[in-house]
Amino acid sequence: MEKWYKPLLEKVNNSYRNWIIVIDMAGFSLKEDVIQALAADFALHHYEGELKLRSFLTKNKGRRVIIFKNSRSGYIPYDVEENAEIIKWSLEDVPVFYNLPTATEDKEIIREVFLPEINNIENKIKDLLKKQAIPWRDVAALWGKLSCLRDENRYALKSEDAFKEKTFKTLEKIIEEKFCDFIKNDYNNLFFDSFLSGPPTIDKIMHYLINQEEEKKALICLDCMGFQEWYCVKNYLEDKGVKNFKEKATFALLPTLTGISRKALFTGEKLVTKKIKEDEGFLDFIRRNSAPRMGKKVYFFANKDPKLTLDYFDYDICGIVFNFIDDTAHKAQVVKGGKMLMQNNLKIILREEQLAEIITRFIEREYKVYIASDHGSIWCHGMGVEPKKHLVDDKAKRVAIYPNEKLAQEFMQESENLILYKNKEILAESVAVFPIGRNMYANEKESGITHGGHHLEEVVVPFVEVLG
């Protein structure tokens, strides 16, 4: 019988480059017969980190090299990637593989890469959901990690087999229902919590920062970064040498719209009727609340992409907004009920940006760096209901804001899958109406990734201190 791995070898042999990067999510490069078939013509390296890779390339200068990369091995240095041909190996390349006598054994090997970790996270979440007072910050962090692993390995095995799709959906349903109850009954109590050990809500982030002892501070907001996106960012930063984090979580303001939640993050003001700009509010807050350090130079930067600029370091305290995650979310498509495409795009974009360099420069100049987010995002689908009189722009697929409760109640008659939310400290006399679950205001054929609602992934977001 023809060797099962012949299609994999053909992909490599058809390349004319001296350096070939093989993206091997299925683990074929771990099989002895594949290694033996390639070893005669190539120097083989399983990527684990930059230092080992550069040492290997130096030792094998002049030889043709294959660098194997799996889903856990991080980002290959850009200069190496730029000079290599990138080839992907997948299960679809070798359908005959499943008909071999060793198929069961090999599928088990593939499962062992990530399934134990997924099962462990699921069990931790289930235990937390049994508590009388559910620690939603912990649940959100675990759920984000689970979602990240799930979307990262979506094609490694068949969905039903690898991710126990029914189990996953059941767990998600429990989270949605319990968190919805929390929003209705307990969310407003968060505003009375102390911020001394960490900001309970986004509007307390500035209060927390101003009470920290460091003379120089940088507050970096990655707009639209939920915990799933944070783990992508974290992996990227660790690959670049930024590895020491103190990870916390905080609650975004409802509705989870940029104009509401991000403004509160930088100004410390949560009431929407207070017409204050982010940059002016940021400067004003520091001037009003840091009297002992009035000589500090303060500035606010709003940039789409993280590009290194020396202007950042002209100031003692600076606030920075980067929008690349939000832009990626709104442009991405929903694939197989998840953020898989968004996550893949985000990883590619991060390789092109200089976020790690910016943070490293801040640390070298003795700044304390804080990474925050204004809200998260979710993948969702149209519910066939669209409000006619809501007062937010057309991007607000997850919330309708009415000037009073009467109009909101009229709209509530259109569907059972709606929740009414009132909070005078945020919305004054206005009233928000959220779609329940992963519904959004759109026709039933539409799907997308957006924010504005009360889902766990939108509301509980990372707040990270970079410790050096």
C-alpha positions as a Markdown table, in Angstrom:
| # | Residue | x | y | z |
|---|---|---|---|---|
| 1 | Met | 0.0 | 0.0 | 0.0 |
| 2 | Glu | 1.2 | 3.5 | -0.8 |
| 3 | Lys | 2.6 | 5.3 | 2.2 |
| 4 | Trp | -0.2 | 7.2 | 4.0 |
| 5 | Tyr | 1.9 | 10.3 | 4.5 |
| 6 | Lys | 2.9 | 10.7 | 0.8 |
| 7 | Pro | 0.6 | 13.8 | 0.4 |
| 8 | Leu | 2.4 | 15.5 | 3.3 |
| 9 | Leu | 5.8 | 14.8 | 1.9 |
| 10 | Glu | 4.7 | 16.1 | -1.5 |
| 11 | Lys | 3.8 | 19.5 | 0.0 |
| 12 | Val | 7.3 | 19.8 | 1.4 |
| 13 | Asn | 9.2 | 18.5 | -1.6 |
| 14 | Asn | 7.4 | 20.9 | -4.0 |
| 15 | Ser | 8.9 | 23.8 | -2.1 |
| 16 | Tyr | 12.1 | 25.5 | -3.4 |
| 17 | Arg | 12.9 | 27.4 | -0.3 |
| 18 | Asn | 15.7 | 26.5 | 2.1 |
| 19 | Trp | 13.5 | 27.2 | 5.1 |
| 20 | Ile | 10.1 | 25.7 | 5.4 |
| 21 | Ile | 7.7 | 26.2 | 8.2 |
| 22 | Val | 5.1 | 23.4 | 8.6 |
| 23 | Ile | 2.0 | 24.3 | 10.6 |
| 24 | Asp | 1.2 | 20.9 | 12.0 |
| 25 | Met | -1.9 | 21.0 | 14.2 |
| 26 | Ala | -2.6 | 17.3 | 13.8 |
| 27 | Gly | 0.7 | 16.1 | 15.2 |
| 28 | Phe | 1.9 | 14.2 | 12.1 |
| 29 | Ser | 5.5 | 15.5 | 12.6 |
| 30 | Leu | 5.6 | 13.5 | 15.9 |
| 31 | Lys | 5.3 | 10.2 | 14.0 |
| 32 | Glu | 8.5 | 8.2 | 13.6 |
| 33 | Asp | 7.8 | 7.1 | 10.0 |
| 34 | Val | 7.3 | 10.8 | 8.9 |
| 35 | Ile | 10.5 | 11.9 | 10.6 |
| 36 | Gln | 12.5 | 9.1 | 9.0 |
| 37 | Ala | 11.1 | 9.9 | 5.5 |
| 38 | Leu | 12.2 | 13.6 | 5.9 |
| 39 | Ala | 15.4 | 13.3 | 7.8 |
| 40 | Ala | 17.6 | 12.3 | 4.7 |
| 41 | Asp | 16.8 | 15.6 | 2.9 |
| 42 | Phe | 16.1 | 18.1 | 5.7 |
| 43 | Ala | 17.3 | 19.2 | 9.1 |
| 44 | Leu | 14.2 | 19.0 | 11.3 |
| 45 | His | 13.2 | 21.2 | 14.2 |
| 46 | His | 10.1 | 21.3 | 16.4 |
| 47 | Tyr | 9.7 | 24.9 | 17.4 |
| 48 | Glu | 9.7 | 25.6 | 21.2 |
| 49 | Gly | 11.2 | 29.1 | 21.4 |
| 50 | Glu | 13.3 | 31.7 | 19.6 |
| 51 | Leu | 16.7 | 31.0 | 21.2 |
| 52 | Lys | 16.6 | 27.3 | 20.4 |
| 53 | Leu | 15.5 | 28.0 | 16.9 |
| 54 | Arg | 18.2 | 30.5 | 16.2 |
| 55 | Ser | 20.9 | 28.1 | 17.6 |
| 56 | Phe | 19.5 | 25.3 | 15.4 |
| 57 | Leu | 19.6 | 27.5 | 12.2 |
| 58 | Thr | 23.2 | 28.5 | 13.0 |
| 59 | Lys | 24.3 | 24.9 | 13.4 |
| 60 | Asn | 22.5 | 23.9 | 10.2 |
| 61 | Lys | 23.5 | 26.8 | 8.0 |
| 62 | Gly | 23.6 | 25.7 | 4.4 |
| 63 | Arg | 21.1 | 22.8 | 4.9 |
| 64 | Arg | 17.4 | 22.8 | 4.0 |
| 65 | Val | 15.4 | 23.1 | 7.2 |
| 66 | Ile | 11.9 | 22.2 | 8.2 |
| 67 | Ile | 10.5 | 24.0 | 11.3 |
| 68 | Phe | 7.5 | 22.2 | 12.7 |
| 69 | Lys | 5.0 | 24.4 | 14.6 |
| 70 | Asn | 1.9 | 23.3 | 16.5 |
| 71 | Ser | -0.9 | 25.2 | 18.1 |
| 72 | Arg | 1.0 | 25.6 | 21.4 |
| 73 | Ser | 4.4 | 26.6 | 20.3 |
| 74 | Gly | 3.9 | 30.4 | 19.9 |
| 75 | Tyr | 5.0 | 32.8 | 17.3 |
| 76 | Ile | 8.0 | 32.2 | 15.1 |
| 77 | Pro | 10.2 | 35.3 | 14.8 |
| 78 | Tyr | 9.1 | 37.5 | 11.9 |
| 79 | Asp | 12.5 | 37.6 | 10.1 |
| 80 | Val | 12.5 | 33.8 | 10.0 |
| 81 | Glu | 8.9 | 33.6 | 8.9 |
| 82 | Glu | 9.5 | 36.2 | 6.2 |
| 83 | Asn | 12.3 | 34.1 | 4.6 |
| 84 | Ala | 10.5 | 30.8 | 4.8 |
| 85 | Glu | 7.7 | 29.1 | 2.9 |
| 86 | Ile | 4.7 | 28.3 | 5.1 |
| 87 | Ile | 3.0 | 25.0 | 4.5 |
| 88 | Lys | 0.0 | 23.6 | 6.5 |
| 89 | Trp | -0.5 | 19.9 | 7.2 |
| 90 | Ser | -4.1 | 18.9 | 8.2 |
| 91 | Leu | -6.2 | 15.8 | 8.5 |
| 92 | Glu | -7.8 | 16.6 | 5.2 |
| 93 | Asp | -4.5 | 16.1 | 3.4 |
| 94 | Val | -4.5 | 12.4 | 4.3 |
| 95 | Pro | -8.0 | 11.0 | 4.4 |
| 96 | Val | -6.6 | 7.5 | 3.9 |
| 97 | Phe | -5.0 | 8.0 | 7.4 |
| 98 | Tyr | -8.3 | 7.0 | 9.0 |
| 99 | Asn | -8.5 | 3.7 | 7.2 |
| 100 | Leu | -5.2 | 2.5 | 8.5 |
| 101 | Pro | -5.0 | -0.1 | 11.3 |
| 102 | Thr | -3.3 | 2.5 | 13.6 |
| 103 | Ala | -6.0 | 5.1 | 13.1 |
| 104 | Thr | -7.5 | 4.8 | 16.5 |
| 105 | Glu | -4.2 | 5.0 | 18.2 |
| 106 | Asp | -3.2 | 8.1 | 16.2 |
| 107 | Lys | -6.5 | 9.9 | 16.9 |
| 108 | Glu | -5.9 | 9.2 | 20.6 |
| 109 | Ile | -2.5 | 10.9 | 20.3 |
| 110 | Ile | -4.1 | 13.9 | 18.7 |
| 111 | Arg | -6.7 | 14.1 | 21.4 |
| 112 | Glu | -4.1 | 14.0 | 24.2 |
| 113 | Val | -2.7 | 17.4 | 23.0 |
| 114 | Phe | -5.6 | 19.4 | 24.2 |
| 115 | Leu | -8.6 | 17.4 | 25.5 |
| 116 | Pro | -7.3 | 16.9 | 29.1 |
| 117 | Glu | -6.9 | 20.6 | 29.5 |
| 118 | Ile | -10.4 | 21.3 | 28.1 |
| 119 | Asn | -11.9 | 18.8 | 30.4 |
| 120 | Asn | -10.1 | 20.2 | 33.4 |
| 121 | Ile | -11.3 | 23.8 | 32.6 |
| 122 | Glu | -14.9 | 22.5 | 32.1 |
| 123 | Asn | -14.9 | 20.8 | 35.5 |
| 124 | Lys | -13.5 | 23.9 | 37.2 |
| 125 | Ile | -16.3 | 26.0 | 35.7 |
| 126 | Lys | -18.9 | 23.5 | 36.8 |
| 127 | Asp | -17.6 | 23.6 | 40.4 |
| 128 | Leu | -17.7 | 27.4 | 40.5 |
| 129 | Leu | -21.2 | 27.5 | 39.2 |
| 130 | Lys | -22.3 | 25.4 | 42.1 |
| 131 | Lys | -21.3 | 28.1 | 44.6 |
| 132 | Gln | -24.0 | 30.3 | 46.2 |
| 133 | Ala | -22.1 | 33.5 | 45.3 |
| 134 | Ile | -20.6 | 32.6 | 41.9 |
| 135 | Pro | -17.2 | 34.2 | 41.4 |
| 136 | Trp | -18.0 | 35.6 | 37.9 |
| 137 | Arg | -14.5 | 37.0 | 37.4 |
| 138 | Asp | -13.0 | 33.5 | 37.8 |
| 139 | Val | -15.7 | 31.9 | 35.6 |
| 140 | Ala | -15.1 | 34.5 | 32.8 |
| 141 | Ala | -11.4 | 33.9 | 32.8 |
| 142 | Leu | -11.8 | 30.1 | 32.6 |
| 143 | Trp | -14.6 | 30.4 | 30.0 |
| 144 | Gly | -12.4 | 32.7 | 27.9 |
| 145 | Lys | -9.5 | 30.2 | 28.0 |
| 146 | Leu | -11.9 | 27.3 | 27.2 |
| 147 | Ser | -13.3 | 29.3 | 24.2 |
| 148 | Cys | -9.8 | 30.1 | 23.0 |
| 149 | Leu | -8.6 | 26.4 | 23.1 |
| 150 | Arg | -11.8 | 25.3 | 21.4 |
| 151 | Asp | -11.5 | 27.7 | 18.5 |
| 152 | Glu | -7.8 | 27.1 | 18.2 |
| 153 | Asn | -8.2 | 23.4 | 17.8 |
| 154 | Arg | -11.5 | 23.4 | 15.9 |
| 155 | Tyr | -10.2 | 21.3 | 13.0 |
| 156 | Ala | -7.9 | 19.0 | 14.9 |
| 157 | Leu | -10.8 | 16.5 | 15.3 |
| 158 | Lys | -14.4 | 16.2 | 14.4 |
| 159 | Ser | -16.4 | 18.7 | 16.4 |
| 160 | Glu | -18.8 | 16.1 | 18.0 |
| 161 | Asp | -15.9 | 13.9 | 19.0 |
| 162 | Ala | -13.3 | 16.4 | 20.2 |
| 163 | Phe | -15.3 | 19.0 | 22.0 |
| 164 | Lys | -18.4 | 17.1 | 23.1 |
| 165 | Glu | -20.5 | 19.9 | 21.5 |
| 166 | Lys | -23.7 | 19.0 | 23.4 |
| 167 | Thr | -21.8 | 19.2 | 26.7 |
| 168 | Phe | -20.3 | 22.5 | 25.8 |
| 169 | Lys | -23.6 | 24.0 | 24.8 |
| 170 | Thr | -25.3 | 22.8 | 28.0 |
| 171 | Leu | -22.6 | 24.4 | 30.1 |
| 172 | Glu | -22.9 | 27.6 | 28.1 |
| 173 | Lys | -26.7 | 27.6 | 28.6 |
| 174 | Ile | -26.2 | 27.4 | 32.4 |
| 175 | Ile | -23.7 | 30.2 | 32.4 |
| 176 | Glu | -26.1 | 32.4 | 30.3 |
| 177 | Glu | -29.0 | 31.8 | 32.6 |
| 178 | Lys | -27.1 | 32.3 | 35.9 |
| 179 | Phe | -25.3 | 35.4 | 34.6 |
| 180 | Cys | -28.5 | 36.9 | 33.4 |
| 181 | Asp | -29.9 | 36.5 | 36.9 |
| 182 | Phe | -26.8 | 38.2 | 38.3 |
| 183 | Ile | -27.3 | 41.1 | 36.0 |
| 184 | Lys | -30.9 | 41.5 | 37.0 |
| 185 | Asn | -30.3 | 41.1 | 40.8 |
| 186 | Asp | -26.7 | 41.9 | 41.8 |
| 187 | Tyr | -24.8 | 43.8 | 39.1 |
| 188 | Asn | -25.7 | 47.2 | 40.4 |
| 189 | Asn | -24.3 | 46.3 | 43.8 |
| 190 | Leu | -20.8 | 46.2 | 42.2 |
| 191 | Phe | -20.6 | 50.0 | 42.3 |
| 192 | Phe | -20.4 | 49.9 | 46.1 |
| 193 | Asp | -17.4 | 47.6 | 46.2 |
| 194 | Ser | -13.9 | 48.8 | 47.2 |
| 195 | Phe | -11.3 | 49.5 | 44.5 |
| 196 | Leu | -8.3 | 49.2 | 46.8 |
| 197 | Ser | -7.3 | 45.7 | 45.8 |
| 198 | Gly | -8.5 | 46.1 | 42.2 |
| 199 | Pro | -11.2 | 47.9 | 40.2 |
| 200 | Pro | -14.6 | 46.1 | 40.6 |
| 201 | Thr | -16.0 | 48.0 | 37.7 |
| 202 | Ile | -14.4 | 49.8 | 34.8 |
| 203 | Asp | -15.2 | 53.3 | 36.1 |
| 204 | Lys | -13.0 | 52.5 | 39.1 |
| 205 | Ile | -9.9 | 51.8 | 37.1 |
| 206 | Met | -8.6 | 55.4 | 37.2 |
| 207 | His | -9.3 | 55.5 | 41.0 |
| 208 | Tyr | -7.2 | 52.3 | 41.4 |
| 209 | Leu | -4.3 | 53.6 | 39.3 |
| 210 | Ile | -4.1 | 57.0 | 41.0 |
| 211 | Asn | -3.7 | 55.2 | 44.3 |
| 212 | Gln | -0.8 | 53.1 | 43.2 |
| 213 | Glu | 2.7 | 54.3 | 44.3 |
| 214 | Glu | 4.5 | 54.2 | 41.0 |
| 215 | Glu | 5.6 | 57.6 | 39.7 |
| 216 | Lys | 5.2 | 56.8 | 36.0 |
| 217 | Lys | 2.2 | 54.8 | 34.6 |
| 218 | Ala | 0.9 | 53.7 | 31.3 |
| 219 | Leu | -2.8 | 52.6 | 30.9 |
| 220 | Ile | -3.2 | 50.7 | 27.7 |
| 221 | Cys | -6.8 | 49.9 | 26.6 |
| 222 | Leu | -7.2 | 47.2 | 24.0 |
| 223 | Asp | -10.7 | 48.1 | 22.8 |
| 224 | Cys | -13.0 | 45.0 | 22.7 |
| 225 | Met | -10.6 | 42.6 | 24.4 |
| 226 | Gly | -12.5 | 39.9 | 26.2 |
| 227 | Phe | -10.7 | 37.0 | 27.9 |
| 228 | Gln | -10.7 | 34.9 | 24.8 |
| 229 | Glu | -8.7 | 37.6 | 23.0 |
| 230 | Trp | -6.6 | 38.2 | 26.1 |
| 231 | Tyr | -5.2 | 34.7 | 25.9 |
| 232 | Cys | -4.1 | 35.4 | 22.3 |
| 233 | Val | -2.5 | 38.6 | 23.3 |
| 234 | Lys | -0.9 | 36.9 | 26.3 |
| 235 | Asn | 0.6 | 34.2 | 24.2 |
| 236 | Tyr | 2.0 | 36.8 | 21.8 |
| 237 | Leu | 3.5 | 38.9 | 24.6 |
| 238 | Glu | 5.1 | 35.8 | 26.2 |
| 239 | Asp | 6.7 | 34.8 | 23.0 |
| 240 | Lys | 8.2 | 38.3 | 22.8 |
| 241 | Gly | 9.6 | 38.0 | 26.3 |
| 242 | Val | 6.9 | 39.9 | 28.3 |
| 243 | Lys | 5.9 | 37.2 | 30.7 |
| 244 | Asn | 5.2 | 38.5 | 34.2 |
| 245 | Phe | 1.5 | 39.4 | 34.6 |
| 246 | Lys | -0.9 | 39.9 | 37.5 |
| 247 | Glu | -4.2 | 39.0 | 35.9 |
| 248 | Lys | -7.5 | 40.3 | 37.3 |
| 249 | Ala | -11.0 | 41.0 | 35.9 |
| 250 | Thr | -13.4 | 43.8 | 36.1 |
| 251 | Phe | -16.9 | 44.5 | 35.0 |
| 252 | Ala | -17.7 | 46.7 | 32.0 |
| 253 | Leu | -20.6 | 49.2 | 32.2 |
| 254 | Leu | -23.9 | 48.3 | 30.8 |
| 255 | Pro | -24.6 | 48.7 | 27.9 |
| 256 | Thr | -21.2 | 47.4 | 26.8 |
| 257 | Leu | -20.9 | 50.1 | 24.1 |
| 258 | Thr | -17.6 | 51.9 | 23.5 |
| 259 | Gly | -19.1 | 55.3 | 24.0 |
| 260 | Ile | -20.3 | 54.3 | 27.5 |
| 261 | Ser | -17.8 | 51.8 | 28.9 |
| 262 | Arg | -14.6 | 53.2 | 27.4 |
| 263 | Lys | -15.4 | 56.7 | 28.4 |
| 264 | Ala | -15.9 | 55.5 | 32.0 |
| 265 | Leu | -12.6 | 53.6 | 31.9 |
| 266 | Phe | -10.6 | 56.8 | 31.2 |
| 267 | Thr | -12.7 | 59.4 | 33.0 |
| 268 | Gly | -14.0 | 57.6 | 36.1 |
| 269 | Glu | -17.5 | 58.9 | 35.2 |
| 270 | Lys | -20.2 | 56.4 | 34.4 |
| 271 | Leu | -23.3 | 58.7 | 33.8 |
| 272 | Val | -23.9 | 58.9 | 30.0 |
| 273 | Thr | -25.5 | 62.3 | 30.3 |
| 274 | Lys | -22.2 | 63.8 | 31.4 |
| 275 | Lys | -20.8 | 65.0 | 28.1 |
| 276 | Ile | -17.1 | 64.6 | 28.5 |
| 277 | Lys | -14.5 | 63.4 | 26.0 |
| 278 | Glu | -12.1 | 60.6 | 26.9 |
| 279 | Asp | -8.9 | 62.7 | 26.5 |
| 280 | Glu | -10.2 | 65.7 | 28.4 |
| 281 | Gly | -11.7 | 63.5 | 31.1 |
| 282 | Phe | -8.5 | 61.5 | 31.5 |
| 283 | Leu | -6.4 | 64.6 | 32.0 |
| 284 | Asp | -8.9 | 66.2 | 34.3 |
| 285 | Phe | -9.2 | 63.2 | 36.5 |
| 286 | Ile | -5.5 | 63.0 | 37.1 |
| 287 | Arg | -5.2 | 66.7 | 37.8 |
| 288 | Arg | -8.1 | 66.6 | 40.3 |
| 289 | Asn | -7.0 | 63.5 | 42.1 |
| 290 | Ser | -3.2 | 63.6 | 42.2 |
| 291 | Ala | -2.5 | 66.8 | 44.1 |
| 292 | Pro | 0.8 | 65.6 | 45.6 |
| 293 | Arg | 2.2 | 64.9 | 42.2 |
| 294 | Met | 0.9 | 67.9 | 40.3 |
| 295 | Gly | 4.1 | 68.3 | 38.3 |
| 296 | Lys | 3.5 | 65.2 | 36.3 |
| 297 | Lys | 3.2 | 65.4 | 32.5 |
| 298 | Val | 0.0 | 63.7 | 31.3 |
| 299 | Tyr | -1.3 | 62.8 | 27.8 |
| 300 | Phe | -3.9 | 60.7 | 26.1 |
| 301 | Phe | -3.3 | 58.8 | 22.8 |
| 302 | Ala | -6.0 | 57.3 | 20.6 |
| 303 | Asn | -4.4 | 55.1 | 17.9 |
| 304 | Lys | -5.8 | 52.4 | 15.7 |
| 305 | Asp | -2.7 | 50.2 | 15.7 |
| 306 | Pro | 0.1 | 49.6 | 18.2 |
| 307 | Lys | 3.1 | 51.3 | 16.5 |
| 308 | Leu | 6.1 | 52.3 | 18.5 |
| 309 | Thr | 6.4 | 56.1 | 18.9 |
| 310 | Leu | 8.8 | 57.9 | 21.2 |
| 311 | Asp | 6.1 | 60.4 | 22.0 |
| 312 | Tyr | 4.7 | 58.0 | 24.6 |
| 313 | Phe | 7.8 | 58.4 | 26.7 |
| 314 | Asp | 7.6 | 62.2 | 26.9 |
| 315 | Tyr | 4.9 | 61.9 | 29.6 |
| 316 | Asp | 4.9 | 60.6 | 33.1 |
| 317 | Ile | 1.3 | 59.3 | 33.0 |
| 318 | Cys | -0.3 | 58.3 | 29.7 |
| 319 | Gly | -3.5 | 56.7 | 28.5 |
| 320 | Ile | -3.5 | 54.8 | 25.2 |
| 321 | Val | -6.3 | 53.3 | 23.2 |
| 322 | Phe | -5.6 | 50.7 | 20.4 |
| 323 | Asn | -8.6 | 49.7 | 18.3 |
| 324 | Phe | -7.2 | 46.7 | 16.3 |
| 325 | Ile | -9.1 | 44.0 | 18.2 |
| 326 | Asp | -12.5 | 45.9 | 17.8 |
| 327 | Asp | -11.8 | 46.3 | 14.1 |
| 328 | Thr | -11.0 | 42.7 | 13.7 |
| 329 | Ala | -14.1 | 41.6 | 15.6 |
| 330 | His | -16.5 | 43.7 | 13.5 |
| 331 | Lys | -14.9 | 42.5 | 10.2 |
| 332 | Ala | -14.8 | 38.8 | 11.1 |
| 333 | Gln | -17.3 | 36.1 | 10.2 |
| 334 | Val | -18.8 | 33.6 | 12.5 |
| 335 | Val | -17.5 | 30.1 | 11.6 |
| 336 | Lys | -19.0 | 27.0 | 13.1 |
| 337 | Gly | -20.5 | 28.9 | 16.0 |
| 338 | Gly | -17.4 | 30.6 | 17.3 |
| 339 | Lys | -14.7 | 33.2 | 16.9 |
| 340 | Met | -12.3 | 30.9 | 15.1 |
| 341 | Leu | -11.7 | 33.2 | 12.1 |
| 342 | Met | -11.4 | 36.3 | 14.4 |
| 343 | Gln | -8.9 | 34.5 | 16.6 |
| 344 | Asn | -6.8 | 33.4 | 13.7 |
| 345 | Asn | -6.8 | 36.9 | 12.2 |
| 346 | Leu | -5.9 | 38.4 | 15.5 |
| 347 | Lys | -2.9 | 36.2 | 15.8 |
| 348 | Ile | -1.7 | 37.3 | 12.3 |
| 349 | Ile | -2.3 | 41.0 | 13.1 |
| 350 | Leu | -0.4 | 40.8 | 16.4 |
| 351 | Arg | 2.7 | 39.5 | 14.5 |
| 352 | Glu | 2.7 | 42.7 | 12.5 |
| 353 | Glu | 2.2 | 45.1 | 15.4 |
| 354 | Gln | 4.6 | 46.4 | 18.0 |
| 355 | Leu | 2.6 | 46.0 | 21.2 |
| 356 | Ala | 5.3 | 44.0 | 22.9 |
| 357 | Glu | 7.9 | 46.5 | 21.9 |
| 358 | Ile | 5.8 | 49.3 | 23.3 |
| 359 | Ile | 5.3 | 47.6 | 26.6 |
| 360 | Thr | 9.0 | 46.6 | 26.9 |
| 361 | Arg | 10.1 | 50.2 | 26.3 |
| 362 | Phe | 7.7 | 51.4 | 29.0 |
| 363 | Ile | 9.1 | 48.8 | 31.5 |
| 364 | Glu | 12.7 | 49.7 | 30.6 |
| 365 | Arg | 11.9 | 53.3 | 31.4 |
| 366 | Glu | 10.4 | 52.2 | 34.8 |
| 367 | Tyr | 6.7 | 52.7 | 34.0 |
| 368 | Lys | 4.1 | 50.5 | 35.6 |
| 369 | Val | 2.0 | 49.2 | 32.7 |
| 370 | Tyr | -1.7 | 48.3 | 33.0 |
| 371 | Ile | -3.6 | 46.5 | 30.2 |
| 372 | Ala | -7.3 | 47.1 | 30.2 |
| 373 | Ser | -10.4 | 46.6 | 28.0 |
| 374 | Asp | -13.6 | 48.6 | 27.8 |
| 375 | His | -15.8 | 45.6 | 26.9 |
| 376 | Gly | -15.7 | 42.2 | 25.2 |
| 377 | Ser | -17.5 | 40.8 | 22.3 |
| 378 | Ile | -19.6 | 37.7 | 21.3 |
| 379 | Trp | -20.5 | 35.8 | 18.2 |
| 380 | Cys | -24.2 | 36.0 | 17.7 |
| 381 | His | -27.1 | 35.5 | 15.2 |
| 382 | Gly | -30.1 | 37.5 | 14.1 |
| 383 | Met | -33.3 | 37.0 | 16.1 |
| 384 | Gly | -35.7 | 38.5 | 13.4 |
| 385 | Val | -36.5 | 41.5 | 15.5 |
| 386 | Glu | -35.2 | 45.0 | 14.9 |
| 387 | Pro | -36.2 | 48.0 | 17.1 |
| 388 | Lys | -37.5 | 51.0 | 15.1 |
| 389 | Lys | -36.9 | 53.8 | 17.6 |
| 390 | His | -33.7 | 53.0 | 19.4 |
| 391 | Leu | -31.3 | 55.9 | 20.0 |
| 392 | Val | -28.0 | 54.2 | 19.3 |
| 393 | Asp | -26.2 | 53.8 | 16.0 |
| 394 | Asp | -26.7 | 50.8 | 13.6 |
| 395 | Lys | -23.7 | 49.0 | 15.1 |
| 396 | Ala | -25.6 | 48.5 | 18.3 |
| 397 | Lys | -26.9 | 45.0 | 17.4 |
| 398 | Arg | -26.9 | 43.9 | 21.1 |
| 399 | Val | -28.8 | 46.8 | 22.7 |
| 400 | Ala | -31.7 | 49.2 | 22.1 |
| 401 | Ile | -31.8 | 52.3 | 24.3 |
| 402 | Tyr | -35.1 | 54.1 | 24.8 |
| 403 | Pro | -35.6 | 57.5 | 26.5 |
| 404 | Asn | -38.1 | 56.0 | 28.9 |
| 405 | Glu | -39.5 | 52.8 | 30.2 |
| 406 | Lys | -42.9 | 53.1 | 28.4 |
| 407 | Leu | -41.3 | 52.9 | 25.0 |
| 408 | Ala | -39.0 | 50.1 | 26.1 |
| 409 | Gln | -41.9 | 48.1 | 27.4 |
| 410 | Glu | -43.8 | 48.5 | 24.1 |
| 411 | Phe | -40.8 | 47.1 | 22.3 |
| 412 | Met | -40.5 | 44.2 | 24.8 |
| 413 | Gln | -43.8 | 42.9 | 23.5 |
| 414 | Glu | -42.2 | 41.9 | 20.2 |
| 415 | Ser | -40.2 | 39.0 | 21.6 |
| 416 | Glu | -39.8 | 36.8 | 24.7 |
| 417 | Asn | -36.1 | 36.8 | 24.3 |
| 418 | Leu | -35.5 | 40.3 | 25.6 |
| 419 | Ile | -34.4 | 41.7 | 29.0 |
| 420 | Leu | -35.1 | 45.2 | 30.3 |
| 421 | Tyr | -32.3 | 47.0 | 32.2 |
| 422 | Lys | -32.5 | 50.2 | 34.2 |
| 423 | Asn | -29.7 | 51.9 | 36.0 |
| 424 | Lys | -30.0 | 55.6 | 36.7 |
| 425 | Glu | -26.3 | 55.9 | 37.7 |
| 426 | Ile | -25.4 | 55.0 | 34.1 |
| 427 | Leu | -28.4 | 55.7 | 31.9 |
| 428 | Ala | -30.2 | 58.3 | 33.9 |
| 429 | Glu | -33.9 | 58.1 | 32.8 |
| 430 | Ser | -33.1 | 56.0 | 29.7 |
| 431 | Val | -33.8 | 52.3 | 29.6 |
| 432 | Ala | -31.9 | 49.5 | 27.8 |
| 433 | Val | -33.3 | 46.4 | 26.2 |
| 434 | Phe | -30.9 | 43.5 | 25.6 |
| 435 | Pro | -31.5 | 40.4 | 23.5 |
| 436 | Ile | -31.0 | 37.2 | 25.6 |
| 437 | Gly | -28.2 | 34.7 | 24.9 |
| 438 | Arg | -26.5 | 35.1 | 21.5 |
| 439 | Asn | -29.3 | 36.9 | 19.8 |
| 440 | Met | -28.9 | 40.2 | 18.1 |
| 441 | Tyr | -31.1 | 42.8 | 16.5 |
| 442 | Ala | -31.0 | 41.6 | 12.8 |
| 443 | Asn | -32.7 | 39.3 | 10.4 |
| 444 | Glu | -32.5 | 35.6 | 11.1 |
| 445 | Lys | -30.0 | 34.9 | 8.4 |
| 446 | Glu | -27.4 | 37.3 | 9.7 |
| 447 | Ser | -24.6 | 36.5 | 12.0 |
| 448 | Gly | -21.6 | 38.4 | 13.3 |
| 449 | Ile | -19.3 | 39.3 | 16.2 |
| 450 | Thr | -20.3 | 42.4 | 18.1 |
| 451 | His | -21.0 | 43.9 | 21.6 |
| 452 | Gly | -23.3 | 46.1 | 23.6 |
| 453 | Gly | -25.2 | 43.4 | 25.5 |
| 454 | His | -25.1 | 41.7 | 28.9 |
| 455 | His | -23.4 | 38.4 | 28.0 |
| 456 | Leu | -20.5 | 37.2 | 30.3 |
| 457 | Glu | -18.1 | 37.5 | 27.3 |
| 458 | Glu | -19.1 | 41.2 | 26.8 |
| 459 | Val | -19.3 | 42.2 | 30.5 |
| 460 | Val | -16.4 | 40.7 | 32.4 |
| 461 | Val | -13.1 | 41.7 | 30.9 |
| 462 | Pro | -9.3 | 41.5 | 31.8 |
| 463 | Phe | -7.5 | 44.0 | 33.8 |
| 464 | Val | -3.8 | 43.1 | 33.8 |
| 465 | Glu | -0.8 | 44.6 | 35.6 |
| 466 | Val | 2.5 | 43.9 | 33.8 |
| 467 | Leu | 5.0 | 43.2 | 36.5 |
| 468 | Gly | 8.2 | 43.4 | 34.4 |
